[in-house]
């Protein structure tokens, strides 16, 4: 059932031309770990084929853990970071601070974080908006490529109209896509642009019923191995999706890395299985108020 060589596939990250692993490591995985635990899981990820690492200042102490953990690996991996700041000064400070915490002199990818509304887009692209600081940092060689993350199709489509982004990070989730069509408009739009899609929530199931059972997942994830493989294959088979970022829980991340070695495109008969799994579930996207 695998790719034959038991390794995570490498794919071109859209128009950047950079080859990255189809499974990424989200910084939440190392949040709240000891430094030695963070070092160990980052090394394990790298040795198992992961070369794409994504982090943000909003992920607790993840930057402080990931920076030292990448020592000796920084020039061998693709490092992505983000800012939720919407103004020029805030974004400029965030860039400097993240570079320092991550102990690096540049980001391979820097992203506007969690663009949700028309107002978000107007603000980041407006006078003294975050894009001014980000473009300046790019000119200074602190950033190689630009992207954004969005939980709203409307906001994502607006942002893509304003700038030729290299990447867009978006939920590409079997429940939300099969039941709501969420993400289809964005996937269609980026097709002609050469913009790569970084998929989040591939292994998301629905909202927790009652208490949250996993500290690092705000949603209930798929934990059953065969189902998780199907959902990852579904997400990675969507047009322009290059990378999937698994849940932040360490065990689920490690399971996703192992499953990524068995990637092959989803088949039509398997879609009916996914539809059956999705049928009783409440989609996470579009987000409810």
C-alpha positions in Angstrom: 0.0 0.0 0.0 3.0 2.3 0.2 5.1 4.3 -2.1 7.5 1.4 -2.3 10.4 3.0 -0.6 8.8 3.6 2.7 9.6 7.3 2.8 7.4 10.4 2.9 6.9 11.8 -0.6 8.7 15.0 -1.5 6.7 17.6 -3.5 7.4 20.9 -5.2 6.0 23.8 -3.1 4.3 25.5 -6.0 6.1 28.2 -7.8 8.9 28.3 -5.1 10.3 25.1 -6.7 11.5 23.9 -3.3 11.1 20.2 -2.6 9.3 19.6 0.8 7.9 16.6 2.6 4.2 16.0 2.2 3.9 15.8 6.0 5.0 18.8 8.0 5.7 19.2 11.7 3.6 21.9 13.4 5.3 23.7 16.2 2.5 22.8 18.6 4.0 19.4 18.8 7.0 20.7 20.8 5.0 23.2 22.9 5.2 22.5 26.6 7.8 19.7 26.1 11.2 19.8 27.9 14.0 20.9 25.6 15.4 17.3 25.5 12.0 15.9 24.5 11.7 18.6 21.8 15.2 17.8 20.5 14.3 14.1 20.3 11.0 14.5 18.4 12.5 17.0 16.0 15.4 14.7 15.3 13.0 11.8 14.9 10.9 13.7 12.5 13.9 14.8 10.4 15.3 11.2 10.3 11.8 10.0 9.2 11.7 12.3 6.2 10.1 15.5 7.5 11.8 18.6 6.3 9.0 21.2 6.7 8.6 22.8 10.1 5.9 25.4 10.8 5.5 27.5 13.9 4.0 30.7 15.3 4.4 33.0 18.3 0.9 32.1 19.4 1.9 28.5 20.0 3.0 29.0 23.6 6.7 28.3 24.0 7.0 26.4 20.7 9.5 28.9 19.1 11.8 28.7 22.1 11.8 24.9 21.9 12.0 24.6 18.1 15.0 27.0 17.7 17.5 24.9 19.7 16.0 21.6 18.5 16.8 22.6 14.9 20.5 23.2 15.8 22.6 21.5 13.1 19.5 21.0 10.9 18.5 24.5 10.0 20.1 24.6 6.6 18.6 21.2 5.8 15.0 22.1 6.5 12.2 24.5 5.4 11.2 26.7 8.2 7.9 28.6 8.1 6.7 31.1 10.7 3.7 33.4 11.0 2.4 36.6 12.6 -1.1 37.4 13.8 -0.2 41.1 13.9 -2.1 43.3 11.5 -0.1 46.5 11.7 3.4 47.4 10.4 5.1 48.0 13.7 3.7 44.9 15.3 4.6 42.7 12.4 8.2 44.1 12.2 8.7 43.4 15.9 7.2 39.9 15.6 9.6 39.1 12.7 12.6 40.1 14.7 11.4 38.3 17.8 10.7 35.1 16.0 14.0 35.1 14.3 15.8 35.5 17.6 13.7 32.8 19.4 14.2 30.4 16.5 17.9 31.1 16.4 17.9 31.7 12.6 18.8 34.6 10.3 15.9 34.0 7.9 12.5 32.3 7.3 11.9 30.2 4.3 8.3 31.1 4.5 6.5 33.9 6.5 2.8 34.0 6.7 0.0 36.3 7.8 -1.7 34.3 10.5 -5.4 33.4 10.7 -6.9 35.9 8.2 -10.6 35.6 8.9 -12.5 38.7 7.8 -12.6 41.4 5.1 -11.4 43.8 7.8 -8.3 41.6 8.4 -7.4 41.7 4.7 -8.0 45.5 4.5 -5.9 46.1 7.6 -2.9 44.0 6.6 -2.8 45.5 3.1 -3.6 49.1 4.2 -1.4 52.0 5.1 1.0 50.9 7.9 -0.4 47.4 7.6 1.6 44.2 8.3 2.3 43.6 4.6 4.6 46.7 4.6 6.8 45.2 7.3 6.8 41.7 5.7 7.7 43.0 2.2 10.5 45.1 3.7 11.8 42.1 5.6 11.7 40.1 2.3 13.8 42.8 0.6 16.3 42.6 3.5 16.7 38.8 2.9 15.0 37.9 6.2 12.1 36.1 4.4 12.3 34.0 1.2 8.6 33.3 0.4 5.3 34.8 1.5 2.0 33.1 2.5 -1.0 33.4 4.8 -3.3 31.1 6.7 -7.1 31.4 6.7 -10.1 29.7 8.2 -12.4 31.5 5.9 -12.8 31.0 2.1 -14.0 34.6 1.6 -10.9 36.1 3.3 -8.6 33.7 1.5 -10.0 34.6 -1.9 -9.7 38.3 -1.1 -6.1 38.0 0.1 -5.2 36.0 -3.1 -6.6 38.9 -5.2 -4.3 41.4 -3.4 -0.9 39.7 -3.8 0.7 36.8 -5.6 1.3 34.7 -2.5 3.6 31.6 -2.7 1.4 29.6 -0.3 -2.0 29.5 1.4 -2.5 27.5 4.6 -6.1 26.3 4.7 -8.3 23.6 6.3 -8.6 20.8 3.8 -10.7 18.4 5.7 -12.8 15.5 4.5 -15.9 16.3 6.6 -16.0 20.0 5.7 -15.2 19.4 2.1 -17.5 16.5 1.5 -20.5 18.0 3.4 -19.9 21.8 2.9 -17.6 22.0 -0.2 -15.3 24.1 2.1 -12.0 24.9 0.3 -13.1 24.1 -3.2 -13.2 27.8 -4.4 -9.7 28.4 -3.0 -8.3 25.3 -4.6 -9.8 26.3 -7.9 -8.4 29.9 -7.6 -4.8 28.8 -6.8 -4.7 26.3 -9.7 -3.9 29.0 -12.2 -1.6 31.0 -9.8 1.0 28.3 -8.9 0.2 29.0 -5.3 0.8 25.9 -3.1 -1.7 24.9 -0.5 -0.5 23.9 3.0 -3.4 21.8 4.4 -4.4 21.9 8.0 -7.1 19.8 9.8 -6.6 16.8 7.5 -7.2 14.5 10.5 -9.9 16.6 12.1 -13.2 14.9 12.9 -15.6 17.3 14.6 -16.1 19.3 17.7 -15.4 17.7 21.1 -18.5 16.4 22.8 -17.9 17.5 26.3 -14.4 17.8 27.7 -11.4 18.1 25.5 -9.5 14.9 25.8 -6.3 16.0 24.0 -4.6 19.2 25.3 -3.2 20.2 22.0 -6.3 19.6 19.8 -9.3 22.1 20.0 -11.2 19.7 17.8 -11.8 15.9 18.1 -9.2 14.3 15.8 -9.3 11.0 13.9 -7.2 8.6 16.1 -8.0 5.3 14.4 -5.1 4.4 12.1 -6.9 3.2 9.0 -9.3 6.1 9.0 -6.4 8.5 9.6 -4.6 7.1 6.6 -7.7 7.6 4.4 -8.2 11.2 5.6 -4.5 12.1 5.0 -4.6 10.5 1.5 -7.9 12.4 0.8 -6.3 15.8 1.8 -3.0 15.1 0.0 -4.9 14.1 -3.2 -6.6 17.5 -3.5 -5.5 19.8 -6.3 -2.6 22.0 -5.4 -2.3 20.6 -1.8 1.4 20.0 -1.3 1.8 19.5 2.4 -0.4 18.3 5.3 0.2 19.5 8.9 -1.0 16.8 11.3 -2.5 17.5 14.8 -0.2 19.0 17.5 -0.5 15.9 19.7 2.9 14.2 19.7 1.4 10.7 19.2 -0.9 11.7 16.4 1.9 13.6 14.7 4.2 10.5 14.8 1.3 8.3 13.5 0.8 10.8 10.6 4.5 10.6 9.7 4.4 6.8 9.6 1.2 6.9 7.6 2.7 9.5 5.2 5.1 6.8 4.0 2.1 4.9 2.7 0.7 7.7 0.6 -1.1 7.0 -2.6 -3.9 9.1 -4.2 -7.3 8.4 -2.9 -9.5 6.2 -5.1 -13.2 6.7 -5.9 -14.5 3.7 -4.0 -12.6 5.0 -0.9 -14.5 8.3 -1.1 -17.8 6.5 -0.3 -16.1 5.1 2.9 -15.1 8.7 3.9 -18.6 10.0 3.1 -20.0 7.3 5.5 -17.6 8.4 8.2 -18.4 12.1 7.6 -22.2 11.6 7.4 -23.0 11.9 11.1 -20.4 14.5 11.9 -20.7 18.3 12.2 -18.2 20.0 9.9 -15.7 22.4 11.6 -15.7 24.8 8.7 -17.1 27.2 8.0 -16.5 27.9 11.7 -19.7 28.4 13.7 -20.0 31.5 15.8 
